[in-house]
Amino acid sequence: MATENVRPDTFPQLLLRHSRERGERPALREKKRGIWRTVTWRELADEAAALAAALSARGLQRGAHVAFVGDNRPRLYTAMCAAHWLGAIAVPLYQDATADEMVAPVQSAEITHIFAENQEQVDKLLEILPRCPTVRSIVYDKDRGMRHYDRPELVSYDALLKQGRELAATKESELQAEAGRGSGQDAAFLFFTSGTTGAAKGVVLTHGSLMDRARVAAATESLKDTDVAMAYLPPGWIGQTFFSYVQPMVVGYCVCCPESAETMLADMREMGPTYFLATPRVLEALLTQVTMRMEDAGGFNRRLYQAGMAVAHRVGAQTSTGQTISLGDRLTTTLCNLMIYGPLRDVLGMSKVRVAFTAGDAIAPALVAFFRALGINLKQLYGSTETGFFVAMQRDGQVKPDTVGPAADGVELKFTAQREILVRSPGMFMEYHRDPETTTQARNPEGWFHTGDAGYLGDDGHLRIIDRMKYIGALNDGTAYAPKPIENRLKFSPYVKEAVTFGDRRDMVCALIDIDMAAVGRWADKRSISYTGHADLASQDEVYTLIADSIARVNADLVQEPALANSQVHRFLILHGELSADDGVLTRTGKLRRGVIAERHRTLVDAMYGGGSHVRIDVEGGQADIKIRDAKVVASGKIRSAA
């Protein structure tokens, strides 16, 4: 179904080119019931054409919006291809969103067709259907538990595909013409932002803007069609869709989908990705796994690991600054690579990773240094949904843990007097969906987009991110205060899953700590500390001592940086329950909703600043006492108890 003269400036046109030029190469792979199944580029194009024929028969119009709800699966991406084939706009939604959370995007975009993975997603959609009258069709993939569902809107993926194959056999020329109709200026995706600082906004991005950023990243990293990427993050986040749909369409590499979240690491070892994307939250979880594995190792292996990592950090710092590595360190690094780093990379499924990026939120420099010390080429990139994801990116040989690298090719940066980052880029969004006023506020007539992030360019030309403008403030003594650099250092501890700090217009910094239940539970079990659940574990004096030690190390680190020395954590408490997106205190991408947290935990915050040693709160089934402890702060090079 290829057309030789199609100009590949839309995703359907790129798909046809791949079908023609690398038709038998793998496009998608999925592990299902323990067996890897491969979809070639030719098979992907043929199936997308058939689905497009069926969707057209079911009334899908050019410019309409099609939603996708489910985990990363070949059929989800095939359905995206089909929607784009007809000139429709893809709207990936978060698969773990509640039914109520789906209402706003479905209503806003006037969704007409939805692809849903399974019964769980279908049930949520049927619940909101009375409030979403534009929805005409819900296509479900897995039919388990749906045998007795009898709704006119429902159709199985298999039935739709069968209908499409029958239609495609007689409509080949029409389908070819449809795939060639669009242009790079057409809208391709509508992503809804995570809503960290307010209501989620619908961001419209064109085929051309996304393809431009994908080509720049591919050229910078020398990506080839032999590369392998992994799709395991939420498709509703632009980062995952960029790596598992946009870039493969530009480059032609293969995307692998793990069987489940529980089998991800084992599946990674089998698929051997060479190109990898992770959020800081994922990397923090991997660090916790490594730390726990090393704690369980024998004394010799643990000491060897600690010594090897010390050498790796030293060599990494020397390499990043261009210093000469001594012969002894080179030999030690080679030995450690064989005995420590290599086996750990294999455990993490990263033995073949050629380049890895972290994005989606600020990350602790020590976390980047840790993975680079293992020999993983982890680099930071900075961008947003509105800027086509790639604004700045670290380059090989120029990785500095405290920066996000220089601007990507084609990107212009400038800064306001308040240090807000302004961006102008070929990857810029078209508009906020049906919100011209907000679009005009965010992007001025000269095309400069206000990111809402504070940062600056160093003398080395690298961009450094401070925090969101909204969250930057000052302590009462006038010291500048930004929560993110402090929180990221706290989360480097494997025992801290999340940290929320307060300090703006306060005399000192205090912190709410959400412990990592698995890591702290394992730590407690090894020390025969009994507990009955999360709340009981979080209240144990031994756990408070464990967290206090972690905070003391962070404070000792903060005092080494003049800008952060006065932002040491003075008081803290441990939350009785975990922070969760289902409770509305985190976004679906795991970012803190600070305003919600501050309001919901106002009693706890006020108690920390009130100087007491505990606070009583209402909990389900009664009341609970939460302990408040002083941390250790550093003054004049010595550690002393906070006042």
Solvent accessible surface area in square Angstrom, and as a share of the most:
residue,aa,sasa,rsa
1,M,65,0.29
2,A,37,0.28
3,T,42,0.24
4,E,126,0.56
5,N,144,0.74
6,V,28,0.16
7,R,158,0.58
8,P,43,0.27
9,D,21,0.11
10,T,3,0.02
11,F,1,0.00
12,P,6,0.04
13,Q,7,0.03
14,L,1,0.00
15,L,1,0.00
16,L,3,0.02
17,R,61,0.22
18,H,0,0.00
19,S,14,0.09
20,R,79,0.29
21,E,104,0.47
22,R,47,0.17
23,G,5,0.05
24,E,125,0.56
25,R,88,0.32
26,P,45,0.28
27,A,3,0.02
28,L,7,0.04
29,R,64,0.23
30,E,24,0.11
31,K,24,0.10
32,K,89,0.38
33,R,205,0.75
34,G,48,0.46
35,I,102,0.52
36,W,50,0.18
37,R,116,0.42
38,T,65,0.38
39,V,38,0.22
40,T,22,0.13
41,W,4,0.02
42,R,96,0.35
43,E,88,0.39
44,L,6,0.03
45,A,3,0.03
46,D,62,0.32
47,E,34,0.15
48,A,0,0.00
49,A,1,0.01
50,A,2,0.02
51,L,0,0.00
52,A,0,0.00
53,A,5,0.04
54,A,0,0.00
55,L,0,0.00
56,S,58,0.38
57,A,63,0.49
58,R,86,0.31
59,G,16,0.15
60,L,9,0.04
61,Q,120,0.53
62,R,83,0.30
63,G,41,0.39
64,A,18,0.14
65,H,23,0.10
66,V,0,0.00
67,A,0,0.00
68,F,2,0.01
69,V,1,0.01
70,G,1,0.01
71,D,58,0.30
72,N,8,0.04
73,R,26,0.09
74,P,10,0.06
75,R,71,0.26
76,L,17,0.09
77,Y,4,0.02
78,T,5,0.03
79,A,0,0.00
80,M,0,0.00
81,C,3,0.02
82,A,0,0.00
83,A,0,0.00
84,H,4,0.02
85,W,2,0.01
86,L,11,0.05
87,G,13,0.13
88,A,0,0.00
89,I,17,0.09
90,A,0,0.00
91,V,0,0.00
92,P,3,0.02
93,L,10,0.05
94,Y,27,0.10
95,Q,32,0.14
96,D,72,0.37
97,A,9,0.07
98,T,57,0.33
99,A,9,0.07
100,D,93,0.48
101,E,74,0.33
102,M,2,0.01
103,V,15,0.09
104,A,66,0.51
105,P,17,0.11
106,V,0,0.00
107,Q,82,0.36
108,S,42,0.27
109,A,1,0.01
110,E,75,0.34
111,I,0,0.00
112,T,28,0.17
113,H,0,0.00
114,I,1,0.00
115,F,13,0.05
116,A,3,0.03
117,E,14,0.06
118,N,40,0.21
119,Q,59,0.26
120,E,108,0.49
121,Q,7,0.03
122,V,0,0.00
123,D,60,0.31
124,K,28,0.12
125,L,1,0.01
126,L,29,0.14
127,E,106,0.47
128,I,2,0.01
129,L,19,0.09
130,P,114,0.72
131,R,110,0.40
132,C,2,0.01
133,P,118,0.74
134,T,48,0.28
135,V,12,0.07
136,R,135,0.49
137,S,6,0.04
138,I,0,0.00
139,V,1,0.01
140,Y,32,0.12
141,D,32,0.16
142,K,75,0.32
143,D,94,0.49
144,R,215,0.78
145,G,50,0.48
146,M,6,0.03
147,R,214,0.78
148,H,165,0.74
149,Y,68,0.26
150,D,131,0.68
151,R,97,0.35
152,P,126,0.79
153,E,36,0.16
154,L,26,0.13
155,V,15,0.09
156,S,25,0.16
157,Y,4,0.01
158,D,83,0.43
159,A,50,0.39
160,L,0,0.00
161,L,18,0.09
162,K,136,0.58
163,Q,57,0.25
164,G,0,0.00
165,R,115,0.42
166,E,109,0.49
167,L,45,0.23
168,A,17,0.13
169,A,85,0.66
170,T,110,0.64
171,K,82,0.35
172,E,88,0.39
173,S,78,0.50
174,E,99,0.44
175,L,9,0.04
176,Q,46,0.20
177,A,64,0.50
178,E,38,0.17
179,A,2,0.02
180,G,33,0.31
181,R,151,0.55
182,G,18,0.17
183,S,40,0.26
184,G,7,0.06
185,Q,139,0.62
186,D,54,0.28
187,A,19,0.15
188,A,0,0.00
189,F,0,0.00
190,L,0,0.00
191,F,2,0.01
192,F,31,0.13
193,T,27,0.16
194,S,25,0.16
195,G,8,0.08
196,T,31,0.18
197,T,48,0.28
198,G,48,0.46
199,A,92,0.71
200,A,56,0.43
201,K,70,0.30
202,G,8,0.07
203,V,0,0.00
204,V,7,0.04
205,L,0,0.00
206,T,13,0.08
207,H,7,0.03
208,G,22,0.21
209,S,10,0.06
210,L,0,0.00
211,M,1,0.00
212,D,45,0.23
213,R,2,0.01
214,A,0,0.00
215,R,107,0.39
216,V,24,0.14
217,A,0,0.00
218,A,13,0.10
219,A,81,0.63
220,T,44,0.26
221,E,9,0.04
222,S,64,0.41
223,L,17,0.08
224,K,122,0.52
225,D,37,0.19
226,T,84,0.49
227,D,8,0.04
228,V,30,0.17
229,A,2,0.01
230,M,8,0.04
231,A,0,0.00
232,Y,40,0.15
233,L,12,0.06
234,P,32,0.20
235,P,1,0.01
236,G,2,0.02
237,W,25,0.09
238,I,4,0.02
239,G,0,0.00
240,Q,2,0.01
241,T,0,0.00
242,F,0,0.00
243,F,3,0.01
244,S,5,0.03
245,Y,5,0.02
246,V,2,0.01
247,Q,0,0.00
248,P,6,0.04
249,M,5,0.02
250,V,18,0.10
251,V,18,0.10
252,G,0,0.00
253,Y,0,0.00
254,C,6,0.04
255,V,1,0.00
256,C,1,0.00
257,C,0,0.00
258,P,11,0.07
259,E,51,0.23
260,S,38,0.24
261,A,88,0.68
262,E,154,0.69
263,T,50,0.29
264,M,30,0.13
265,L,32,0.16
266,A,40,0.31
267,D,0,0.00
268,M,0,0.00
269,R,110,0.40
270,E,100,0.45
271,M,13,0.06
272,G,9,0.09
273,P,0,0.00
274,T,29,0.17
275,Y,0,0.00
276,F,3,0.01
277,L,7,0.03
278,A,0,0.00
279,T,18,0.11
280,P,7,0.04
281,R,72,0.26
282,V,28,0.16
283,L,2,0.01
284,E,23,0.10
285,A,52,0.40
286,L,5,0.02
287,L,8,0.04
288,T,17,0.10
289,Q,91,0.41
290,V,2,0.01
291,T,32,0.18
292,M,7,0.03
293,R,120,0.44
294,M,28,0.13
295,E,43,0.19
296,D,72,0.37
297,A,23,0.18
298,G,45,0.43
299,G,29,0.28
300,F,131,0.55
301,N,81,0.42
302,R,86,0.31
303,R,151,0.55
304,L,41,0.21
305,Y,27,0.10
306,Q,104,0.46
307,A,57,0.44
308,G,1,0.01
309,M,13,0.06
310,A,56,0.43
311,V,18,0.10
312,A,9,0.07
313,H,73,0.33
314,R,107,0.39
315,V,22,0.12
316,G,39,0.38
317,A,59,0.46
318,Q,38,0.17
319,T,82,0.48
320,S,32,0.21
321,T,92,0.54
322,G,67,0.64
323,Q,102,0.46
324,T,127,0.74
325,I,28,0.14
326,S,63,0.41
327,L,112,0.56
328,G,42,0.40
329,D,18,0.09
330,R,120,0.44
331,L,112,0.56
332,T,48,0.28
333,T,41,0.24
334,T,81,0.47
335,L,97,0.48
336,C,7,0.04
337,N,57,0.29
338,L,131,0.65
339,M,98,0.44
340,I,11,0.06
341,Y,5,0.02
342,G,19,0.18
343,P,66,0.42
344,L,6,0.03
345,R,40,0.15
346,D,71,0.37
347,V,37,0.21
348,L,1,0.01
349,G,3,0.03
350,M,4,0.02
351,S,66,0.43
352,K,132,0.56
353,V,19,0.11
354,R,99,0.36
355,V,1,0.01
356,A,1,0.00
357,F,0,0.00
358,T,3,0.02
359,A,4,0.03
360,G,28,0.27
361,D,54,0.28
362,A,40,0.31
363,I,14,0.07
364,A,4,0.03
365,P,42,0.27
366,A,44,0.34
367,L,1,0.01
368,V,0,0.00
369,A,26,0.21
370,F,9,0.04
371,F,2,0.01
372,R,81,0.30
373,A,9,0.07
374,L,0,0.00
375,G,52,0.50
376,I,5,0.03
377,N,34,0.18
378,L,2,0.01
379,K,0,0.00
380,Q,14,0.06
381,L,8,0.04
382,Y,24,0.09
383,G,24,0.23
384,S,34,0.22
385,T,20,0.12
386,E,15,0.07
387,T,1,0.00
388,G,0,0.00
389,F,7,0.03
390,F,0,0.00
391,V,1,0.00
392,A,0,0.00
393,M,0,0.00
394,Q,0,0.00
395,R,42,0.15
396,D,90,0.47
397,G,68,0.65
398,Q,85,0.38
399,V,7,0.04
400,K,56,0.24
401,P,41,0.26
402,D,81,0.42
403,T,2,0.01
404,V,13,0.08
405,G,0,0.00
406,P,29,0.18
407,A,29,0.23
408,A,3,0.02
409,D,88,0.45
410,G,52,0.50
411,V,16,0.09
412,E,81,0.36
413,L,31,0.15
414,K,88,0.37
415,F,63,0.26
416,T,40,0.23
417,A,101,0.78
418,Q,125,0.56
419,R,119,0.43
420,E,26,0.12
421,I,0,0.00
422,L,9,0.05
423,V,0,0.00
424,R,78,0.29
425,S,13,0.09
426,P,70,0.44
427,G,0,0.00
428,M,24,0.11
429,F,4,0.02
430,M,74,0.33
431,E,68,0.31
432,Y,7,0.03
433,H,24,0.11
434,R,150,0.55
435,D,50,0.26
436,P,105,0.66
437,E,119,0.53
438,T,34,0.20
439,T,14,0.08
440,T,95,0.55
441,Q,124,0.55
442,A,15,0.12
443,R,57,0.21
444,N,42,0.22
445,P,132,0.83
446,E,108,0.48
447,G,21,0.20
448,W,22,0.08
449,F,7,0.03
450,H,67,0.30
451,T,13,0.08
452,G,18,0.17
453,D,16,0.08
454,A,1,0.01
455,G,0,0.00
456,Y,81,0.31
457,L,78,0.39
458,G,19,0.18
459,D,164,0.85
460,D,59,0.31
461,G,32,0.31
462,H,7,0.03
463,L,0,0.00
464,R,38,0.14
465,I,50,0.25
466,I,44,0.23
467,D,9,0.05
468,R,80,0.29
469,M,58,0.26
470,K,136,0.58
471,Y,34,0.13
472,I,61,0.31
473,G,20,0.19
474,A,38,0.29
475,L,8,0.04
476,N,92,0.47
477,D,99,0.51
478,G,58,0.56
479,T,25,0.14
480,A,71,0.55
481,Y,8,0.03
482,A,10,0.08
483,P,4,0.02
484,K,17,0.07
485,P,30,0.19
486,I,0,0.00
487,E,1,0.00
488,N,7,0.04
489,R,34,0.13
490,L,2,0.01
491,K,17,0.07
492,F,64,0.27
493,S,15,0.10
494,P,23,0.14
495,Y,16,0.06
496,V,6,0.04
497,K,71,0.30
498,E,3,0.01
499,A,0,0.00
500,V,2,0.01
501,T,6,0.03
502,F,31,0.13
503,G,2,0.02
504,D,55,0.28
505,R,192,0.70
506,R,75,0.27
507,D,116,0.60
508,M,37,0.16
509,V,0,0.00
510,C,0,0.00
511,A,0,0.00
512,L,0,0.00
513,I,0,0.00
514,D,1,0.00
515,I,1,0.00
516,D,24,0.13
517,M,65,0.29
518,A,79,0.62
519,A,1,0.01
520,V,0,0.00
521,G,5,0.05
522,R,106,0.39
523,W,26,0.09
524,A,0,0.00
525,D,89,0.46
526,K,102,0.43
527,R,118,0.43
528,S,105,0.68
529,I,23,0.12
530,S,97,0.63
531,Y,59,0.22
532,T,132,0.77
533,G,25,0.24
534,H,40,0.18
535,A,45,0.35
536,D,46,0.24
537,L,0,0.00
538,A,0,0.00
539,S,28,0.18
540,Q,40,0.18
541,D,81,0.42
542,E,80,0.36
543,V,0,0.00
544,Y,7,0.03
545,T,80,0.47
546,L,20,0.10
547,I,0,0.00
548,A,25,0.19
549,D,64,0.33
550,S,5,0.03
551,I,1,0.00
552,A,13,0.10
553,R,147,0.54
554,V,14,0.08
555,N,0,0.00
556,A,37,0.29
557,D,64,0.33
558,L,0,0.00
559,V,41,0.23
560,Q,136,0.60
561,E,66,0.30
562,P,126,0.79
563,A,79,0.61
564,L,24,0.12
565,A,22,0.17
566,N,85,0.43
567,S,1,0.01
568,Q,10,0.04
569,V,0,0.00
570,H,38,0.17
571,R,16,0.06
572,F,0,0.00
573,L,0,0.00
574,I,0,0.00
575,L,5,0.03
576,H,33,0.15
577,G,40,0.39
578,E,87,0.39
579,L,10,0.05
580,S,27,0.17
581,A,18,0.14
582,D,102,0.53
583,D,79,0.41
584,G,23,0.22
585,V,4,0.03
586,L,6,0.03
587,T,0,0.00
588,R,35,0.13
589,T,33,0.19
590,G,16,0.16
591,K,57,0.24
592,L,6,0.03
593,R,61,0.22
594,R,27,0.10
595,G,56,0.54
596,V,53,0.31
597,I,0,0.00
598,A,39,0.30
599,E,106,0.48
600,R,131,0.48
601,H,38,0.17
602,R,130,0.48
603,T,78,0.45
604,L,6,0.03
605,V,6,0.03
606,D,73,0.38
607,A,20,0.15
608,M,0,0.00
609,Y,45,0.17
610,G,65,0.63
611,G,52,0.50
612,G,35,0.34
613,S,68,0.44
614,H,106,0.47
615,V,17,0.09
616,R,143,0.52
617,I,36,0.18
618,D,114,0.59
619,V,59,0.34
620,E,179,0.80
621,G,90,0.86
622,G,40,0.38
623,Q,109,0.48
624,A,21,0.16
625,D,61,0.32
626,I,2,0.01
627,K,54,0.23
628,I,3,0.01
629,R,80,0.29
630,D,67,0.35
631,A,2,0.02
632,K,100,0.42
633,V,3,0.02
634,V,14,0.08
635,A,37,0.29
636,S,115,0.74
637,G,72,0.69
638,K,153,0.65
639,I,99,0.50
640,R,121,0.44
641,S,82,0.53
642,A,7,0.06
643,A,118,0.92
